[in-house]
């Protein structure tokens, strides 16, 4: 049988913060991208949507 270990308040806060940080980073890295990769992905998506809108406007007014 394992014994429960007494954890102090400071150590408990460290453990709690580590668990929250791990969950946040796992959610943010859903696609396995670092910060630069996420920025590039956002840039590509925004550029694609912008080009589609410009093409649509040119098609309507041409």
mmCIF file of the N, C-alpha and C atoms, coordinates in Angstrom:
data_MODEL
# 
_entry.id   MODEL 
# 
loop_
_atom_site.group_PDB 
_atom_site.id 
_atom_site.type_symbol 
_atom_site.label_atom_id 
_atom_site.label_alt_id 
_atom_site.label_comp_id 
_atom_site.label_asym_id 
_atom_site.label_entity_id 
_atom_site.label_seq_id 
_atom_site.pdbx_PDB_ins_code 
_atom_site.Cartn_x 
_atom_site.Cartn_y 
_atom_site.Cartn_z 
_atom_site.occupancy 
_atom_site.B_iso_or_equiv 
_atom_site.pdbx_formal_charge 
_atom_site.auth_seq_id 
_atom_site.auth_comp_id 
_atom_site.auth_asym_id 
_atom_site.auth_atom_id 
_atom_site.pdbx_PDB_model_num 
ATOM 1   N N  . UNK A 1 1  ? 0.821   -1.187 0.000   1.00 0.00 ? 1  UNK A N  1 
ATOM 2   C CA . UNK A 1 1  ? 0.000   0.000  0.000   1.00 0.00 ? 1  UNK A CA 1 
ATOM 3   C C  . UNK A 1 1  ? 0.868   1.255  0.000   1.00 0.00 ? 1  UNK A C  1 
ATOM 4   N N  . UNK A 1 2  ? 0.412   2.265  -0.678  1.00 0.00 ? 2  UNK A N  1 
ATOM 5   C CA . UNK A 1 2  ? 1.167   3.516  -0.711  1.00 0.00 ? 2  UNK A CA 1 
ATOM 6   C C  . UNK A 1 2  ? 0.626   4.458  0.357   1.00 0.00 ? 2  UNK A C  1 
ATOM 7   N N  . UNK A 1 3  ? 1.516   5.235  0.908   1.00 0.00 ? 3  UNK A N  1 
ATOM 8   C CA . UNK A 1 3  ? 1.111   6.194  1.929   1.00 0.00 ? 3  UNK A CA 1 
ATOM 9   C C  . UNK A 1 3  ? 0.876   7.551  1.278   1.00 0.00 ? 3  UNK A C  1 
ATOM 10  N N  . UNK A 1 4  ? -0.135  8.261  1.768   1.00 0.00 ? 4  UNK A N  1 
ATOM 11  C CA . UNK A 1 4  ? -0.376  9.619  1.289   1.00 0.00 ? 4  UNK A CA 1 
ATOM 12  C C  . UNK A 1 4  ? 0.671   10.541 1.884   1.00 0.00 ? 4  UNK A C  1 
ATOM 13  N N  . UNK A 1 5  ? 1.202   11.394 1.052   1.00 0.00 ? 5  UNK A N  1 
ATOM 14  C CA . UNK A 1 5  ? 2.252   12.312 1.492   1.00 0.00 ? 5  UNK A CA 1 
ATOM 15  C C  . UNK A 1 5  ? 1.622   13.666 1.794   1.00 0.00 ? 5  UNK A C  1 
ATOM 16  N N  . UNK A 1 6  ? 2.019   14.251 2.887   1.00 0.00 ? 6  UNK A N  1 
ATOM 17  C CA . UNK A 1 6  ? 1.530   15.578 3.262   1.00 0.00 ? 6  UNK A CA 1 
ATOM 18  C C  . UNK A 1 6  ? 2.185   16.621 2.351   1.00 0.00 ? 6  UNK A C  1 
ATOM 19  N N  . UNK A 1 7  ? 1.383   17.452 1.716   1.00 0.00 ? 7  UNK A N  1 
ATOM 20  C CA . UNK A 1 7  ? 1.899   18.463 0.791   1.00 0.00 ? 7  UNK A CA 1 
ATOM 21  C C  . UNK A 1 7  ? 1.609   19.840 1.374   1.00 0.00 ? 7  UNK A C  1 
ATOM 22  N N  . UNK A 1 8  ? 2.646   20.672 1.415   1.00 0.00 ? 8  UNK A N  1 
ATOM 23  C CA . UNK A 1 8  ? 2.488   22.024 1.935   1.00 0.00 ? 8  UNK A CA 1 
ATOM 24  C C  . UNK A 1 8  ? 1.759   22.918 0.947   1.00 0.00 ? 8  UNK A C  1 
ATOM 25  N N  . UNK A 1 9  ? 1.256   24.062 1.415   1.00 0.00 ? 9  UNK A N  1 
ATOM 26  C CA . UNK A 1 9  ? 0.496   24.958 0.535   1.00 0.00 ? 9  UNK A CA 1 
ATOM 27  C C  . UNK A 1 9  ? 1.304   25.479 -0.651  1.00 0.00 ? 9  UNK A C  1 
ATOM 28  N N  . UNK A 1 10 ? 2.579   25.788 -0.444  1.00 0.00 ? 10 UNK A N  1 
ATOM 29  C CA . UNK A 1 10 ? 3.388   26.294 -1.563  1.00 0.00 ? 10 UNK A CA 1 
ATOM 30  C C  . UNK A 1 10 ? 3.612   25.205 -2.601  1.00 0.00 ? 10 UNK A C  1 
ATOM 31  N N  . UNK A 1 11 ? 3.893   24.002 -2.123  1.00 0.00 ? 11 UNK A N  1 
ATOM 32  C CA . UNK A 1 11 ? 4.116   22.894 -3.057  1.00 0.00 ? 11 UNK A CA 1 
ATOM 33  C C  . UNK A 1 11 ? 2.828   22.562 -3.804  1.00 0.00 ? 11 UNK A C  1 
ATOM 34  N N  . UNK A 1 12 ? 1.680   22.670 -3.103  1.00 0.00 ? 12 UNK A N  1 
ATOM 35  C CA . UNK A 1 12 ? 0.392   22.410 -3.738  1.00 0.00 ? 12 UNK A CA 1 
ATOM 36  C C  . UNK A 1 12 ? 0.132   23.422 -4.862  1.00 0.00 ? 12 UNK A C  1 
ATOM 37  N N  . UNK A 1 13 ? 0.448   24.692 -4.633  1.00 0.00 ? 13 UNK A N  1 
ATOM 38  C CA . UNK A 1 13 ? 0.274   25.718 -5.668  1.00 0.00 ? 13 UNK A CA 1 
ATOM 39  C C  . UNK A 1 13 ? 1.157   25.430 -6.876  1.00 0.00 ? 13 UNK A C  1 
ATOM 40  N N  . UNK A 1 14 ? 2.398   25.003 -6.618  1.00 0.00 ? 14 UNK A N  1 
ATOM 41  C CA . UNK A 1 14 ? 3.298   24.672 -7.730  1.00 0.00 ? 14 UNK A CA 1 
ATOM 42  C C  . UNK A 1 14 ? 2.732   23.532 -8.563  1.00 0.00 ? 14 UNK A C  1 
ATOM 43  N N  . UNK A 1 15 ? 2.239   22.493 -7.878  1.00 0.00 ? 15 UNK A N  1 
ATOM 44  C CA . UNK A 1 15 ? 1.676   21.342 -8.597  1.00 0.00 ? 15 UNK A CA 1 
ATOM 45  C C  . UNK A 1 15 ? 0.429   21.747 -9.378  1.00 0.00 ? 15 UNK A C  1 
ATOM 46  N N  . UNK A 1 16 ? -0.415  22.570 -8.758  1.00 0.00 ? 16 UNK A N  1 
ATOM 47  C CA . UNK A 1 16 ? -1.645  23.009 -9.422  1.00 0.00 ? 16 UNK A CA 1 
ATOM 48  C C  . UNK A 1 16 ? -1.324  23.851 -10.658 1.00 0.00 ? 16 UNK A C  1 
ATOM 49  N N  . UNK A 1 17 ? -0.370  24.778 -10.529 1.00 0.00 ? 17 UNK A N  1 
ATOM 50  C CA . UNK A 1 17 ? 0.024   25.618 -11.659 1.00 0.00 ? 17 UNK A CA 1 
ATOM 51  C C  . UNK A 1 17 ? 0.650   24.789 -12.770 1.00 0.00 ? 17 UNK A C  1 
ATOM 52  N N  . UNK A 1 18 ? 1.434   23.781 -12.422 1.00 0.00 ? 18 UNK A N  1 
ATOM 53  C CA . UNK A 1 18 ? 2.057   22.926 -13.435 1.00 0.00 ? 18 UNK A CA 1 
ATOM 54  C C  . UNK A 1 18 ? 0.993   22.158 -14.208 1.00 0.00 ? 18 UNK A C  1 
ATOM 55  N N  . UNK A 1 19 ? -0.039  21.663 -13.508 1.00 0.00 ? 19 UNK A N  1 
ATOM 56  C CA . UNK A 1 19 ? -1.115  20.938 -14.186 1.00 0.00 ? 19 UNK A CA 1 
ATOM 57  C C  . UNK A 1 19 ? -1.876  21.854 -15.136 1.00 0.00 ? 19 UNK A C  1 
ATOM 58  N N  . UNK A 1 20 ? -2.176  23.079 -14.694 1.00 0.00 ? 20 UNK A N  1 
ATOM 59  C CA . UNK A 1 20 ? -2.900  24.020 -15.549 1.00 0.00 ? 20 UNK A CA 1 
ATOM 60  C C  . UNK A 1 20 ? -2.072  24.398 -16.763 1.00 0.00 ? 20 UNK A C  1 
ATOM 61  N N  . UNK A 1 21 ? -0.782  24.635 -16.573 1.00 0.00 ? 21 UNK A N  1 
ATOM 62  C CA . UNK A 1 21 ? 0.090   25.004 -17.689 1.00 0.00 ? 21 UNK A CA 1 
ATOM 63  C C  . UNK A 1 21 ? 0.179   23.866 -18.700 1.00 0.00 ? 21 UNK A C  1 
ATOM 64  N N  . UNK A 1 22 ? 0.243   22.640 -18.209 1.00 0.00 ? 22 UNK A N  1 
ATOM 65  C CA . UNK A 1 22 ? 0.332   21.490 -19.105 1.00 0.00 ? 22 UNK A CA 1 
ATOM 66  C C  . UNK A 1 22 ? -0.942  21.372 -19.943 1.00 0.00 ? 22 UNK A C  1 
ATOM 67  N N  . UNK A 1 23 ? -2.104  21.600 -19.339 1.00 0.00 ? 23 UNK A N  1 
ATOM 68  C CA . UNK A 1 23 ? -3.360  21.529 -20.079 1.00 0.00 ? 23 UNK A CA 1 
ATOM 69  C C  . UNK A 1 23 ? -3.436  22.646 -21.113 1.00 0.00 ? 23 UNK A C  1 
ATOM 70  N N  . UNK A 1 24 ? -2.994  23.857 -20.753 1.00 0.00 ? 24 UNK A N  1 
ATOM 71  C CA . UNK A 1 24 ? -3.022  24.976 -21.695 1.00 0.00 ? 24 UNK A CA 1 
ATOM 72  C C  . UNK A 1 24 ? -2.123  24.708 -22.892 1.00 0.00 ? 24 UNK A C  1 
ATOM 73  N N  . UNK A 1 25 ? -0.918  24.223 -22.640 1.00 0.00 ? 25 UNK A N  1 
ATOM 74  C CA . UNK A 1 25 ? 0.014   24.001 -23.742 1.00 0.00 ? 25 UNK A CA 1 
ATOM 75  C C  . UNK A 1 25 ? -0.446  22.844 -24.611 1.00 0.00 ? 25 UNK A C  1 
ATOM 76  N N  . UNK A 1 26 ? -1.096  21.839 -24.021 1.00 0.00 ? 26 UNK A N  1 
ATOM 77  C CA . UNK A 1 26 ? -1.599  20.720 -24.822 1.00 0.00 ? 26 UNK A CA 1 
ATOM 78  C C  . UNK A 1 26 ? -2.715  21.201 -25.742 1.00 0.00 ? 26 UNK A C  1 
ATOM 79  N N  . UNK A 1 27 ? -3.553  22.098 -25.244 1.00 0.00 ? 27 UNK A N  1 
ATOM 80  C CA . UNK A 1 27 ? -4.635  22.625 -26.071 1.00 0.00 ? 27 UNK A CA 1 
ATOM 81  C C  . UNK A 1 27 ? -4.087  23.526 -27.170 1.00 0.00 ? 27 UNK A C  1 
ATOM 82  N N  . UNK A 1 28 ? -3.100  24.328 -26.852 1.00 0.00 ? 28 UNK A N  1 
ATOM 83  C CA . UNK A 1 28 ? -2.526  25.247 -27.833 1.00 0.00 ? 28 UNK A CA 1 
ATOM 84  C C  . UNK A 1 28 ? -1.749  24.502 -28.910 1.00 0.00 ? 28 UNK A C  1 
ATOM 85  N N  . UNK A 1 29 ? -1.143  23.387 -28.567 1.00 0.00 ? 29 UNK A N  1 
ATOM 86  C CA . UNK A 1 29 ? -0.342  22.634 -29.527 1.00 0.00 ? 29 UNK A CA 1 
ATOM 87  C C  . UNK A 1 29 ? -1.124  21.464 -30.110 1.00 0.00 ? 29 UNK A C  1 
ATOM 88  N N  . UNK A 1 30 ? -2.390  21.670 -30.360 1.00 0.00 ? 30 UNK A N  1 
ATOM 89  C CA . UNK A 1 30 ? -3.232  20.615 -30.905 1.00 0.00 ? 30 UNK A CA 1 
ATOM 90  C C  . UNK A 1 30 ? -2.684  20.116 -32.239 1.00 0.00 ? 30 UNK A C  1 
ATOM 91  N N  . UNK A 1 31 ? -2.107  21.017 -33.041 1.00 0.00 ? 31 UNK A N  1 
ATOM 92  C CA . UNK A 1 31 ? -1.552  20.639 -34.344 1.00 0.00 ? 31 UNK A CA 1 
ATOM 93  C C  . UNK A 1 31 ? -0.051  20.415 -34.281 1.00 0.00 ? 31 UNK A C  1 
ATOM 94  N N  . UNK A 1 32 ? 0.523   20.480 -33.099 1.00 0.00 ? 32 UNK A N  1 
ATOM 95  C CA . UNK A 1 32 ? 1.956   20.263 -32.945 1.00 0.00 ? 32 UNK A CA 1 
ATOM 96  C C  . UNK A 1 32 ? 2.797   21.406 -33.479 1.00 0.00 ? 32 UNK A C  1 
ATOM 97  N N  . UNK A 1 33 ? 2.289   22.631 -33.402 1.00 0.00 ? 33 UNK A N  1 
ATOM 98  C CA . UNK A 1 33 ? 3.005   23.794 -33.930 1.00 0.00 ? 33 UNK A CA 1 
ATOM 99  C C  . UNK A 1 33 ? 3.583   24.625 -32.796 1.00 0.00 ? 33 UNK A C  1 
ATOM 100 N N  . UNK A 1 34 ? 4.724   25.229 -33.052 1.00 0.00 ? 34 UNK A N  1 
ATOM 101 C CA . UNK A 1 34 ? 5.260   26.192 -32.098 1.00 0.00 ? 34 UNK A CA 1 
ATOM 102 C C  . UNK A 1 34 ? 4.636   27.554 -32.395 1.00 0.00 ? 34 UNK A C  1 
ATOM 103 N N  . UNK A 1 35 ? 5.082   28.581 -31.698 1.00 0.00 ? 35 UNK A N  1 
ATOM 104 C CA . UNK A 1 35 ? 4.473   29.905 -31.863 1.00 0.00 ? 35 UNK A CA 1 
ATOM 105 C C  . UNK A 1 35 ? 4.649   30.434 -33.284 1.00 0.00 ? 35 UNK A C  1 
ATOM 106 N N  . UNK A 1 36 ? 5.833   30.252 -33.861 1.00 0.00 ? 36 UNK A N  1 
ATOM 107 C CA . UNK A 1 36 ? 6.076   30.730 -35.223 1.00 0.00 ? 36 UNK A CA 1 
ATOM 108 C C  . UNK A 1 36 ? 5.195   29.982 -36.226 1.00 0.00 ? 36 UNK A C  1 
ATOM 109 N N  . UNK A 1 37 ? 5.034   28.692 -36.018 1.00 0.00 ? 37 UNK A N  1 
ATOM 110 C CA . UNK A 1 37 ? 4.177   27.906 -36.905 1.00 0.00 ? 37 UNK A CA 1 
ATOM 111 C C  . UNK A 1 37 ? 2.724   28.347 -36.832 1.00 0.00 ? 37 UNK A C  1 
ATOM 112 N N  . UNK A 1 38 ? 2.248   28.636 -35.617 1.00 0.00 ? 38 UNK A N  1 
ATOM 113 C CA . UNK A 1 38 ? 0.868   29.129 -35.474 1.00 0.00 ? 38 UNK A CA 1 
ATOM 114 C C  . UNK A 1 38 ? 0.705   30.473 -36.157 1.00 0.00 ? 38 UNK A C  1 
ATOM 115 N N  . UNK A 1 39 ? 1.714   31.361 -36.010 1.00 0.00 ? 39 UNK A N  1 
ATOM 116 C CA . UNK A 1 39 ? 1.637   32.670 -36.664 1.00 0.00 ? 39 UNK A CA 1 
ATOM 117 C C  . UNK A 1 39 ? 1.595   32.512 -38.178 1.00 0.00 ? 39 UNK A C  1 
ATOM 118 N N  . UNK A 1 40 ? 2.408   31.607 -38.710 1.00 0.00 ? 40 UNK A N  1 
ATOM 119 C CA . UNK A 1 40 ? 2.411   31.377 -40.154 1.00 0.00 ? 40 UNK A CA 1 
ATOM 120 C C  . UNK A 1 40 ? 1.075   30.820 -40.624 1.00 0.00 ? 40 UNK A C  1 
ATOM 121 N N  . UNK A 1 41 ? 0.495   29.913 -39.851 1.00 0.00 ? 41 UNK A N  1 
ATOM 122 C CA . UNK A 1 41 ? -0.793  29.333 -40.218 1.00 0.00 ? 41 UNK A CA 1 
ATOM 123 C C  . UNK A 1 41 ? -1.887  30.398 -40.232 1.00 0.00 ? 41 UNK A C  1 
ATOM 124 N N  . UNK A 1 42 ? -1.901  31.262 -39.213 1.00 0.00 ? 42 UNK A N  1 
ATOM 125 C CA . UNK A 1 42 ? -2.889  32.347 -39.164 1.00 0.00 ? 42 UNK A CA 1 
ATOM 126 C C  . UNK A 1 42 ? -2.692  33.286 -40.343 1.00 0.00 ? 42 UNK A C  1 
ATOM 127 N N  . UNK A 1 43 ? -1.444  33.620 -40.658 1.00 0.00 ? 43 UNK A N  1 
ATOM 128 C CA . UNK A 1 43 ? -1.160  34.502 -41.786 1.00 0.00 ? 43 UNK A CA 1 
ATOM 129 C C  . UNK A 1 43 ? -1.663  33.887 -43.094 1.00 0.00 ? 43 UNK A C  1 
ATOM 130 N N  . UNK A 1 44 ? -1.417  32.594 -43.287 1.00 0.00 ? 44 UNK A N  1 
ATOM 131 C CA . UNK A 1 44 ? -1.857  31.941 -44.527 1.00 0.00 ? 44 UNK A CA 1 
ATOM 132 C C  . UNK A 1 44 ? -3.379  31.911 -44.636 1.00 0.00 ? 44 UNK A C  1 
ATOM 133 N N  . UNK A 1 45 ? -4.059  31.638 -43.528 1.00 0.00 ? 45 UNK A N  1 
ATOM 134 C CA . UNK A 1 45 ? -5.523  31.576 -43.560 1.00 0.00 ? 45 UNK A CA 1 
ATOM 135 C C  . UNK A 1 45 ? -6.114  32.955 -43.834 1.00 0.00 ? 45 UNK A C  1 
ATOM 136 N N  . UNK A 1 46 ? -5.597  33.984 -43.169 1.00 0.00 ? 46 UNK A N  1 
ATOM 137 C CA . UNK A 1 46 ? -6.098  35.348 -43.387 1.00 0.00 ? 46 UNK A CA 1 
ATOM 138 C C  . UNK A 1 46 ? -5.823  35.790 -44.818 1.00 0.00 ? 46 UNK A C  1 
ATOM 139 N N  . UNK A 1 47 ? -4.637  35.468 -45.339 1.00 0.00 ? 47 UNK A N  1 
ATOM 140 C CA . UNK A 1 47 ? -4.302  35.823 -46.723 1.00 0.00 ? 47 UNK A CA 1 
ATOM 141 C C  . UNK A 1 47 ? -5.228  35.111 -47.702 1.00 0.00 ? 47 UNK A C  1 
ATOM 142 N N  . UNK A 1 48 ? -5.491  33.837 -47.467 1.00 0.00 ? 48 UNK A N  1 
ATOM 143 C CA . UNK A 1 48 ? -6.379  33.080 -48.351 1.00 0.00 ? 48 UNK A CA 1 
ATOM 144 C C  . UNK A 1 48 ? -7.785  33.672 -48.359 1.00 0.00 ? 48 UNK A C  1 
ATOM 145 N N  . UNK A 1 49 ? -8.303  34.001 -47.183 1.00 0.00 ? 49 UNK A N  1 
ATOM 146 C CA . UNK A 1 49 ? -9.641  34.600 -47.109 1.00 0.00 ? 49 UNK A CA 1 
ATOM 147 C C  . UNK A 1 49 ? -9.656  35.956 -47.805 1.00 0.00 ? 49 UNK A C  1 
ATOM 148 N N  . UNK A 1 50 ? -8.606  36.753 -47.616 1.00 0.00 ? 50 UNK A N  1 
ATOM 149 C CA . UNK A 1 50 ? -8.521  38.054 -48.282 1.00 0.00 ? 50 UNK A CA 1 
ATOM 150 C C  . UNK A 1 50 ? -8.492  37.915 -49.793 1.00 0.00 ? 50 UNK A C  1 
ATOM 151 N N  . UNK A 1 51 ? -7.708  36.965 -50.299 1.00 0.00 ? 51 UNK A N  1 
ATOM 152 C CA . UNK A 1 51 ? -7.652  36.755 -51.749 1.00 0.00 ? 51 UNK A CA 1 
ATOM 153 C C  . UNK A 1 51 ? -8.989  36.271 -52.300 1.00 0.00 ? 51 UNK A C  1 
ATOM 154 N N  . UNK A 1 52 ? -9.667  35.425 -51.558 1.00 0.00 ? 52 UNK A N  1 
ATOM 155 C CA . UNK A 1 52 ? -10.986 34.967 -52.006 1.00 0.00 ? 52 UNK A CA 1 
ATOM 156 C C  . UNK A 1 52 ? -11.983 36.125 -52.058 1.00 0.00 ? 52 UNK A C  1 
ATOM 157 N N  . UNK A 1 53 ? -11.939 37.005 -51.059 1.00 0.00 ? 53 UNK A N  1 
ATOM 158 C CA . UNK A 1 53 ? -12.840 38.157 -51.071 1.00 0.00 ? 53 UNK A CA 1 
ATOM 159 C C  . UNK A 1 53 ? -12.519 39.105 -52.223 1.00 0.00 ? 53 UNK A C  1 
ATOM 160 N N  . UNK A 1 54 ? -11.239 39.345 -52.474 1.00 0.00 ? 54 UNK A N  1 
ATOM 161 C CA . UNK A 1 54 ? -10.844 40.210 -53.595 1.00 0.00 ? 54 UNK A CA 1 
ATOM 162 C C  . UNK A 1 54 ? -11.290 39.587 -54.910 1.00 0.00 ? 54 UNK A C  1 
ATOM 163 N N  . UNK A 1 55 ? -11.097 38.291 -55.054 1.00 0.00 ? 55 UNK A N  1 
ATOM 164 C CA . UNK A 1 55 ? -11.544 37.608 -56.272 1.00 0.00 ? 55 UNK A CA 1 
ATOM 165 C C  . UNK A 1 55 ? -13.048 37.684 -56.443 1.00 0.00 ? 55 UNK A C  1 
ATOM 166 N N  . UNK A 1 56 ? -13.775 37.548 -55.353 1.00 0.00 ? 56 UNK A N  1 
ATOM 167 C CA . UNK A 1 56 ? -15.232 37.644 -55.415 1.00 0.00 ? 56 UNK A CA 1 
ATOM 168 C C  . UNK A 1 56 ? -15.667 39.047 -55.827 1.00 0.00 ? 56 UNK A C  1 
ATOM 169 N N  . UNK A 1 57 ? -15.049 40.064 -55.237 1.00 0.00 ? 57 UNK A N  1 
ATOM 170 C CA . UNK A 1 57 ? -15.399 41.440 -55.598 1.00 0.00 ? 57 UNK A CA 1 
ATOM 171 C C  . UNK A 1 57 ? -15.046 41.741 -57.048 1.00 0.00 ? 57 UNK A C  1 
ATOM 172 N N  . UNK A 1 58 ? -13.882 41.281 -57.506 1.00 0.00 ? 58 UNK A N  1 
ATOM 173 C CA . UNK A 1 58 ? -13.516 41.493 -58.910 1.00 0.00 ? 58 UNK A CA 1 
ATOM 174 C C  . UNK A 1 58 ? -14.473 40.761 -59.840 1.00 0.00 ? 58 UNK A C  1 
ATOM 175 N N  . UNK A 1 59 ? -14.891 39.577 -59.449 1.00 0.00 ? 59 UNK A N  1 
ATOM 176 C CA . UNK A 1 59 ? -15.836 38.820 -60.270 1.00 0.00 ? 59 UNK A CA 1 
ATOM 177 C C  . UNK A 1 59 ? -17.192 39.494 -60.359 1.00 0.00 ? 59 UNK A C  1 
ATOM 178 N N  . UNK A 1 60 ? -17.613 40.123 -59.280 1.00 0.00 ? 60 UNK A N  1 
ATOM 179 C CA . UNK A 1 60 ? -18.918 40.793 -59.281 1.00 0.00 ? 60 UNK A CA 1 
ATOM 180 C C  . UNK A 1 60 ? -18.870 42.062 -60.125 1.00 0.00 ? 60 UNK A C  1 
ATOM 181 N N  . UNK A 1 61 ? -17.801 42.849 -59.977 1.00 0.00 ? 61 UNK A N  1 
ATOM 182 C CA . UNK A 1 61 ? -17.750 44.157 -60.636 1.00 0.00 ? 61 UNK A CA 1 
ATOM 183 C C  . UNK A 1 61 ? -17.077 44.131 -61.996 1.00 0.00 ? 61 UNK A C  1 
ATOM 184 N N  . UNK A 1 62 ? -16.561 42.996 -62.435 1.00 0.00 ? 62 UNK A N  1 
ATOM 185 C CA . UNK A 1 62 ? -15.829 42.950 -63.702 1.00 0.00 ? 62 UNK A CA 1 
ATOM 186 C C  . UNK A 1 62 ? -16.731 43.199 -64.858 1.00 0.00 ? 62 UNK A C  1 
# 
